[in-house]
Amino acid sequence: MIIDQCQQQCLEPPVNGFWQGFGRFLQHLGKRIERSSQLARQRQQLLDMDDRLLKDVGLSRADAERIAGRCKLWKDPLRSDQRFRQYHRD
């Protein structure tokens, strides 16, 4: 009886911990995929803007193409300590 209780207590936390961790991993992965999709839409919208609208926000066509073209799928400027630094590199 005591051995059965010990075995159950020893086995339950790692199994529960694994599935909880796996669930958090899947949630994090889903959020990253959603954010990547959102960034891709925003970059495409930037490229679709006409020159007049770009001028209103202080960008040229070349700036918009450089910003949208340099951004990698996995780069999120809001997650980095060096925000927008990638846009100013040559």
C-alpha positions as CSV (number, residue, x, y, z in Angstrom):
1,M,0.0,0.0,0.0
2,I,2.7,2.5,1.0
3,I,4.8,1.4,-2.0
4,D,1.9,2.0,-4.4
5,Q,1.4,5.5,-2.9
6,C,5.1,6.3,-3.3
7,Q,5.1,5.1,-6.9
8,Q,2.1,7.3,-7.8
9,Q,3.5,10.4,-6.1
10,C,6.9,9.9,-7.8
11,L,5.5,9.4,-11.3
12,E,2.7,12.0,-11.4
13,P,4.6,15.3,-11.2
14,P,7.0,14.7,-14.1
15,V,4.2,13.5,-16.4
16,N,1.9,16.5,-15.4
17,G,4.9,18.8,-15.7
18,F,5.7,17.5,-19.2
19,W,2.2,18.0,-20.5
20,Q,1.9,21.5,-19.0
21,G,5.2,22.5,-20.5
22,F,4.2,21.0,-23.8
23,G,1.0,22.9,-23.7
24,R,2.8,26.2,-22.9
25,F,5.2,25.5,-25.8
26,L,2.3,25.0,-28.2
27,Q,0.6,28.2,-27.0
28,H,3.9,30.1,-27.5
29,L,4.4,28.6,-30.9
30,G,0.8,29.6,-32.0
31,K,1.4,33.2,-30.8
32,R,4.7,33.4,-32.7
33,I,3.0,32.1,-35.9
34,E,0.2,34.6,-35.5
35,R,2.6,37.5,-34.9
36,S,4.7,36.5,-37.9
37,S,1.6,36.5,-40.1
38,Q,0.6,39.9,-38.7
39,L,4.1,41.3,-39.5
40,A,4.0,39.9,-43.0
41,R,0.6,41.6,-43.6
42,Q,1.9,44.9,-42.3
43,R,5.0,44.7,-44.5
44,Q,2.9,44.0,-47.5
45,Q,0.6,46.9,-46.7
46,L,3.6,49.1,-46.5
47,L,4.7,48.0,-49.9
48,D,1.2,48.6,-51.3
49,M,1.0,52.2,-50.1
50,D,1.3,54.8,-52.9
51,D,4.1,57.4,-52.8
52,R,1.7,60.1,-51.4
53,L,0.8,58.0,-48.4
54,L,4.5,57.1,-47.8
55,K,5.4,60.7,-47.9
56,D,2.7,61.4,-45.3
57,V,4.4,59.0,-42.9
58,G,7.9,60.3,-43.8
59,L,9.1,57.5,-45.9
60,S,10.2,57.2,-49.5
61,R,9.5,54.2,-51.8
62,A,13.1,53.1,-51.3
63,D,12.7,53.3,-47.5
64,A,9.6,51.2,-47.6
65,E,11.2,48.6,-49.8
66,R,14.3,48.5,-47.6
67,I,12.3,48.1,-44.4
68,A,9.9,45.4,-45.9
69,G,12.7,43.6,-47.7
70,R,15.2,43.4,-44.9
71,C,12.8,42.1,-42.3
72,K,13.1,38.4,-41.9
73,L,10.1,36.3,-41.0
74,W,11.5,35.5,-37.6
75,K,12.6,39.1,-36.8
76,D,10.1,41.0,-34.7
77,P,11.2,44.6,-34.0
78,L,9.1,44.7,-30.8
79,R,10.8,41.7,-29.3
80,S,14.4,43.0,-29.7
81,D,16.4,45.3,-27.5
82,Q,17.8,46.9,-30.6
83,R,14.5,48.0,-32.1
84,F,14.7,49.1,-35.7
85,R,18.4,49.0,-35.7
86,Q,18.2,46.6,-38.6
87,Y,16.6,49.3,-40.7
88,H,19.5,51.7,-40.4
89,R,22.3,49.3,-41.5
90,D,23.8,49.6,-44.9
